Amino acid sequence: FFLFSSGSAMLLLVLCALCCTCFAASPSTENMVRLEGGRFTLGTDANDAKDGEGPSKSVRVKPFFIDIYPVSNEEFRDFFRATKYTTDAEKYGWSFVFHSFVDKRDFEEEGKLQSAEWWNAVKGAYWRKPFGKHSSIAKRDTYPVVQVSRTDAQAYCKWVGKRLPTEKEWEFAARGGLENAVYPWGNVFEKNRMNTWQGQFPTTNTKDDGHVGVAPKDAFGPQNDFGVYNMLGNTWEWTDTEFKPPASAAPSKEKMFVLRGGSYLDSVDGKTNHRVRTSTRMGNTADSGSDNISFRCAMDAKNKRDDL
């Protein structure tokens, strides 16, 4: 045995508490699915491919785990309470909000994005107040956390002992084992399988899928045989992969990273913003956030042969 003073005991307790706030308990695979990986076709050869969706190519992924759902407000709140983490939106003091959700008390004409006037730069918008100072996440525990940058997403994943998925892993999970399929469930669009825009953009959403804006993380049920939810539609999701603009595009002044899946502001036919399909992608800077960007975590998995 060993002896220590009351002062050293207090120091030990403080150190333990600090360690507990830096990282959550050992990584859990609860609400994750293990995928064995392998070779598959990434991307599309469709004529309307954009933002580097095509041409398709054969790639391989190693075994991995990926979250069944995007990270929720409730889960991100646990992270905040344990770490007191400050998101990029909080540091900047504002973030982008779709115009329909901006409270008139938070609206500022100069906040309109000139190239896309349906976006408003709203002061005080961040993950706990996703639409501005007069909004909240009350009764939205099971909704995907939004207004999170890639930097914020990485910090959360690190806290739970995980990481962001690579773009290859993300698309492998979204495809559900179907080669070259347009959607996670097949080639034919099915109603009420994903949350996208219906109606006249950007003024009228007819709510045909039952939602205006972001839906709960478990809305619509699993999108494929892997059992993952909301890979397509609802919210864009960060990946760990750098986005390299197509040769025809103007070079970016800042390093960008790949987002996948489309969101409630995108459409099935591509007439409104991006066409939502398994290859849908775009890029953004690591500090960017908005009310239609979220993420899910991934984790390495041992090859089963390693355990033999």
C-alpha positions as CSV (number, residue, x, y, z in Angstrom):
1,F,0.0,0.0,0.0
2,F,1.0,3.6,-0.1
3,L,0.3,6.8,1.9
4,F,-0.7,10.2,0.5
5,S,-1.8,13.4,2.1
6,S,-5.2,15.0,1.8
7,G,-3.7,17.5,-0.6
8,S,-2.3,14.9,-2.9
9,A,-5.6,13.0,-2.8
10,M,-7.4,16.2,-3.9
11,L,-4.9,16.6,-6.7
12,L,-5.4,13.0,-7.8
13,L,-9.2,13.5,-7.9
14,V,-8.8,16.7,-10.0
15,L,-6.5,15.0,-12.5
16,C,-8.9,12.1,-12.8
17,A,-11.8,14.5,-13.4
18,L,-9.8,16.3,-16.1
19,C,-9.0,13.1,-17.8
20,C,-12.6,12.1,-17.8
21,T,-13.6,15.3,-19.6
22,C,-11.0,15.0,-22.3
23,F,-12.3,11.7,-23.6
24,A,-15.4,9.7,-23.1
25,A,-15.3,6.0,-21.9
26,S,-13.6,3.5,-24.2
27,P,-15.1,3.6,-27.7
28,S,-18.4,1.8,-27.9
29,T,-19.8,0.1,-31.0
30,E,-23.4,0.6,-29.8
31,N,-25.5,2.0,-32.6
32,M,-22.8,1.3,-35.1
33,V,-22.7,-1.3,-37.8
34,R,-19.6,-3.2,-38.7
35,L,-18.9,-3.4,-42.5
36,E,-16.3,-5.8,-43.9
37,G,-15.4,-3.5,-46.7
38,G,-13.9,-4.7,-50.0
39,R,-13.8,-3.4,-53.6
40,F,-16.7,-1.3,-55.0
41,T,-17.4,1.4,-57.6
42,L,-17.2,4.9,-56.2
43,G,-19.0,7.8,-57.9
44,T,-21.1,7.9,-61.0
45,D,-20.8,8.2,-64.8
46,A,-24.1,10.1,-65.1
47,N,-24.1,13.0,-67.5
48,D,-25.2,15.4,-64.8
49,A,-22.4,14.5,-62.4
50,K,-21.1,17.6,-60.5
51,D,-18.5,18.6,-57.9
52,G,-16.3,15.6,-58.8
53,E,-19.0,12.9,-58.6
54,G,-17.5,11.3,-61.7
55,P,-16.1,9.5,-63.4
56,S,-16.6,6.4,-61.4
57,K,-13.7,4.4,-60.2
58,S,-13.0,1.0,-58.5
59,V,-11.7,1.5,-54.9
60,R,-11.2,-0.7,-51.9
61,V,-12.0,-0.1,-48.2
62,K,-10.8,-2.0,-45.2
63,P,-13.3,-3.3,-42.5
64,F,-14.7,-0.4,-40.4
65,F,-17.6,0.6,-38.1
66,I,-19.9,3.5,-38.9
67,D,-22.7,5.1,-36.9
68,I,-26.1,4.0,-37.8
69,Y,-27.4,7.5,-37.2
70,P,-25.9,11.0,-37.5
71,V,-24.8,12.5,-34.2
72,S,-27.8,14.0,-32.3
73,N,-28.2,17.2,-30.3
74,E,-28.4,15.1,-27.2
75,E,-25.1,13.4,-27.9
76,F,-23.4,16.6,-28.8
77,R,-24.7,18.2,-25.6
78,D,-23.1,15.4,-23.6
79,F,-19.8,16.3,-25.3
80,F,-20.2,20.0,-24.5
81,R,-21.1,19.4,-20.8
82,A,-18.0,17.2,-20.4
83,T,-15.5,19.4,-22.3
84,K,-17.1,22.9,-22.4
85,Y,-16.0,22.8,-26.1
86,T,-16.5,26.0,-28.1
87,T,-17.6,25.5,-31.7
88,D,-16.4,27.6,-34.7
89,A,-19.9,29.2,-35.0
90,E,-19.6,30.4,-31.4
91,K,-16.1,31.8,-32.0
92,Y,-17.2,33.7,-35.1
93,G,-20.5,34.8,-33.5
94,W,-22.7,33.9,-36.5
95,S,-23.6,31.1,-38.9
96,F,-25.7,30.5,-42.0
97,V,-29.4,29.8,-41.6
98,F,-32.0,29.1,-44.4
99,H,-34.2,32.1,-44.7
100,S,-37.5,30.4,-43.8
101,F,-36.2,29.6,-40.3
102,V,-34.8,33.0,-39.4
103,D,-36.9,34.8,-36.7
104,K,-37.7,38.3,-37.7
105,R,-36.0,39.5,-34.6
106,D,-32.7,38.0,-35.8
107,F,-33.0,39.0,-39.5
108,E,-30.6,41.5,-40.9
109,E,-30.8,42.5,-44.5
110,E,-27.0,42.8,-44.8
111,G,-26.8,39.2,-43.7
112,K,-28.2,37.9,-47.0
113,L,-25.6,35.9,-49.0
114,Q,-25.5,37.7,-52.4
115,S,-24.8,34.6,-54.4
116,A,-27.6,32.7,-52.7
117,E,-30.1,34.9,-51.0
118,W,-31.9,32.1,-49.3
119,W,-29.0,31.9,-46.9
120,N,-28.7,34.4,-44.1
121,A,-25.7,35.0,-41.9
122,V,-27.4,35.1,-38.5
123,K,-25.7,36.4,-35.4
124,G,-25.8,34.1,-32.5
125,A,-26.6,31.0,-34.5
126,Y,-24.8,27.9,-33.3
127,W,-25.6,24.3,-32.4
128,R,-27.8,25.1,-29.3
129,K,-29.5,27.9,-31.2
130,P,-29.4,26.7,-34.8
131,F,-31.6,29.4,-36.3
132,G,-30.4,32.4,-34.2
133,K,-30.7,33.8,-30.7
134,H,-34.4,33.3,-30.5
135,S,-34.3,29.6,-31.4
136,S,-33.4,26.5,-29.3
137,I,-33.1,22.7,-29.5
138,A,-35.8,22.2,-27.0
139,K,-37.7,19.0,-27.9
140,R,-35.1,18.3,-30.6
141,D,-32.9,15.8,-28.7
142,T,-33.1,13.2,-31.4
143,Y,-32.4,15.6,-34.3
144,P,-29.0,15.7,-36.0
145,V,-26.8,18.3,-34.5
146,V,-26.3,21.1,-37.0
147,Q,-24.2,24.3,-37.2
148,V,-21.1,22.1,-36.7
149,S,-17.9,22.6,-38.7
150,R,-15.6,19.8,-39.7
151,T,-13.3,20.9,-36.9
152,D,-16.1,20.6,-34.4
153,A,-17.1,17.2,-35.8
154,Q,-13.5,16.0,-35.5
155,A,-13.4,17.1,-31.9
156,Y,-16.5,15.2,-31.0
157,C,-15.4,12.0,-32.7
158,K,-12.0,12.2,-30.9
159,W,-13.8,12.6,-27.6
160,V,-15.8,9.4,-28.2
161,G,-12.6,7.6,-29.4
162,K,-13.7,7.5,-33.0
163,R,-13.1,9.5,-36.2
164,L,-14.8,10.9,-39.2
165,P,-15.4,8.4,-42.0
166,T,-13.4,8.7,-45.2
167,E,-15.4,9.5,-48.3
168,K,-14.9,6.0,-49.5
169,E,-16.2,4.5,-46.3
170,W,-19.1,6.9,-46.3
171,E,-20.2,5.9,-49.8
172,F,-19.6,2.2,-49.2
173,A,-22.0,2.4,-46.2
174,A,-24.5,4.5,-48.2
175,R,-24.6,2.0,-51.1
176,G,-25.6,-0.9,-48.8
177,G,-23.8,-3.5,-51.0
178,L,-25.6,-2.4,-54.2
179,E,-23.2,-1.8,-57.1
180,N,-23.8,1.4,-59.1
181,A,-27.3,2.0,-57.6
182,V,-28.7,5.5,-57.7
183,Y,-30.1,5.2,-54.1
184,P,-29.2,3.1,-51.1
185,W,-32.2,0.9,-51.7
186,G,-31.9,0.6,-55.5
187,N,-32.3,2.5,-58.8
188,V,-36.0,3.5,-58.4
189,F,-36.9,6.5,-56.3
190,E,-39.3,5.7,-53.5
191,K,-41.4,8.3,-51.6
192,N,-40.8,8.8,-47.9
193,R,-37.3,7.3,-47.9
194,M,-35.4,10.6,-47.5
195,N,-35.8,14.2,-46.7
196,T,-35.4,16.5,-49.7
197,W,-37.0,19.7,-51.1
198,Q,-40.4,19.5,-52.8
199,G,-42.0,22.5,-54.3
200,Q,-40.9,25.9,-55.6
201,F,-37.5,26.7,-54.3
202,P,-36.7,28.7,-52.2
203,T,-40.2,29.8,-51.1
204,T,-42.5,26.8,-51.0
205,N,-41.8,23.4,-49.6
206,T,-44.9,21.2,-50.0
207,K,-43.8,18.9,-47.3
208,D,-44.6,15.8,-49.3
209,D,-42.1,13.8,-47.3
210,G,-43.6,15.0,-44.0
211,H,-40.8,17.4,-43.1
212,V,-39.8,21.0,-43.6
213,G,-36.3,21.5,-42.5
214,V,-34.2,18.8,-40.7
215,A,-36.0,15.7,-39.6
216,P,-35.1,13.4,-36.6
217,K,-32.1,11.2,-37.0
218,D,-34.2,8.1,-37.2
219,A,-36.8,9.4,-39.7
220,F,-37.9,7.2,-42.6
221,G,-36.2,4.0,-41.3
222,P,-33.0,2.4,-42.5
223,Q,-32.2,3.4,-46.1
224,N,-30.5,0.1,-47.0
225,D,-29.7,-3.5,-45.9
226,F,-26.7,-2.2,-43.8
227,G,-29.3,-0.6,-41.5
228,V,-28.0,3.0,-41.7
229,Y,-30.4,6.0,-41.5
230,N,-30.4,9.3,-43.4
231,M,-27.3,8.8,-45.4
232,L,-29.1,10.6,-48.2
233,G,-31.1,13.8,-47.7
234,N,-31.8,15.6,-44.4
235,T,-28.3,16.9,-43.7
236,W,-24.9,17.0,-45.5
237,E,-22.3,15.0,-43.5
238,W,-18.6,15.8,-43.1
239,T,-16.0,13.3,-44.1
240,D,-12.2,13.1,-43.4
241,T,-11.4,13.4,-47.1
242,E,-9.9,16.5,-48.7
243,F,-12.1,18.0,-51.5
244,K,-10.2,18.7,-54.7
245,P,-12.2,20.9,-57.1
246,P,-12.5,19.6,-60.7
247,A,-9.9,20.9,-63.1
248,S,-12.6,23.0,-64.7
249,A,-13.4,24.8,-61.5
250,A,-11.6,27.8,-60.0
251,P,-9.0,26.8,-57.5
252,S,-10.0,27.3,-53.8
253,K,-8.2,29.8,-51.7
254,E,-8.6,27.6,-48.7
255,K,-8.3,23.8,-48.1
256,M,-11.7,22.2,-48.5
257,F,-13.1,18.9,-47.3
258,V,-15.8,16.6,-48.7
259,L,-19.4,16.6,-47.6
260,R,-21.7,13.8,-48.6
261,G,-25.4,13.0,-48.9
262,G,-27.2,16.2,-49.8
263,S,-29.8,17.8,-47.4
264,Y,-33.4,18.9,-47.1
265,L,-32.5,21.8,-49.5
266,D,-31.5,19.4,-52.3
267,S,-33.8,17.6,-54.7
268,V,-34.5,14.2,-56.3
269,D,-34.2,15.6,-59.9
270,G,-31.4,18.1,-59.3
271,K,-33.5,21.1,-60.3
272,T,-33.1,22.5,-56.8
273,N,-29.4,22.6,-55.8
274,H,-27.8,19.1,-55.8
275,R,-29.4,15.9,-57.1
276,V,-29.6,13.6,-54.2
277,R,-28.1,10.2,-54.9
278,T,-25.4,7.9,-53.5
279,S,-22.7,9.8,-55.3
280,T,-23.8,13.3,-54.3
281,R,-20.9,15.4,-52.9
282,M,-19.6,18.9,-52.4
283,G,-16.7,20.6,-50.7
284,N,-16.4,23.3,-48.0
285,T,-13.8,24.7,-45.7
286,A,-13.1,23.0,-42.3
287,D,-14.6,25.9,-40.3
288,S,-17.9,26.2,-42.2
289,G,-21.3,25.3,-40.8
290,S,-25.0,25.8,-41.5
291,D,-28.4,24.5,-40.4
292,N,-28.1,21.6,-42.9
293,I,-24.7,20.2,-42.1
294,S,-24.1,17.4,-39.6
295,F,-21.9,14.3,-39.3
296,R,-21.5,10.7,-38.1
297,C,-18.5,8.9,-36.7
298,A,-16.6,5.9,-37.9
299,M,-14.0,3.6,-36.4
300,D,-11.4,1.1,-37.6
301,A,-12.4,-2.6,-37.3
302,K,-10.0,-5.5,-37.1
303,N,-10.0,-7.9,-40.1
304,K,-11.6,-11.1,-38.8
305,R,-8.5,-13.0,-40.0
306,D,-6.4,-11.0,-37.5
307,D,-8.3,-12.8,-34.6
308,L,-7.6,-16.3,-35.9
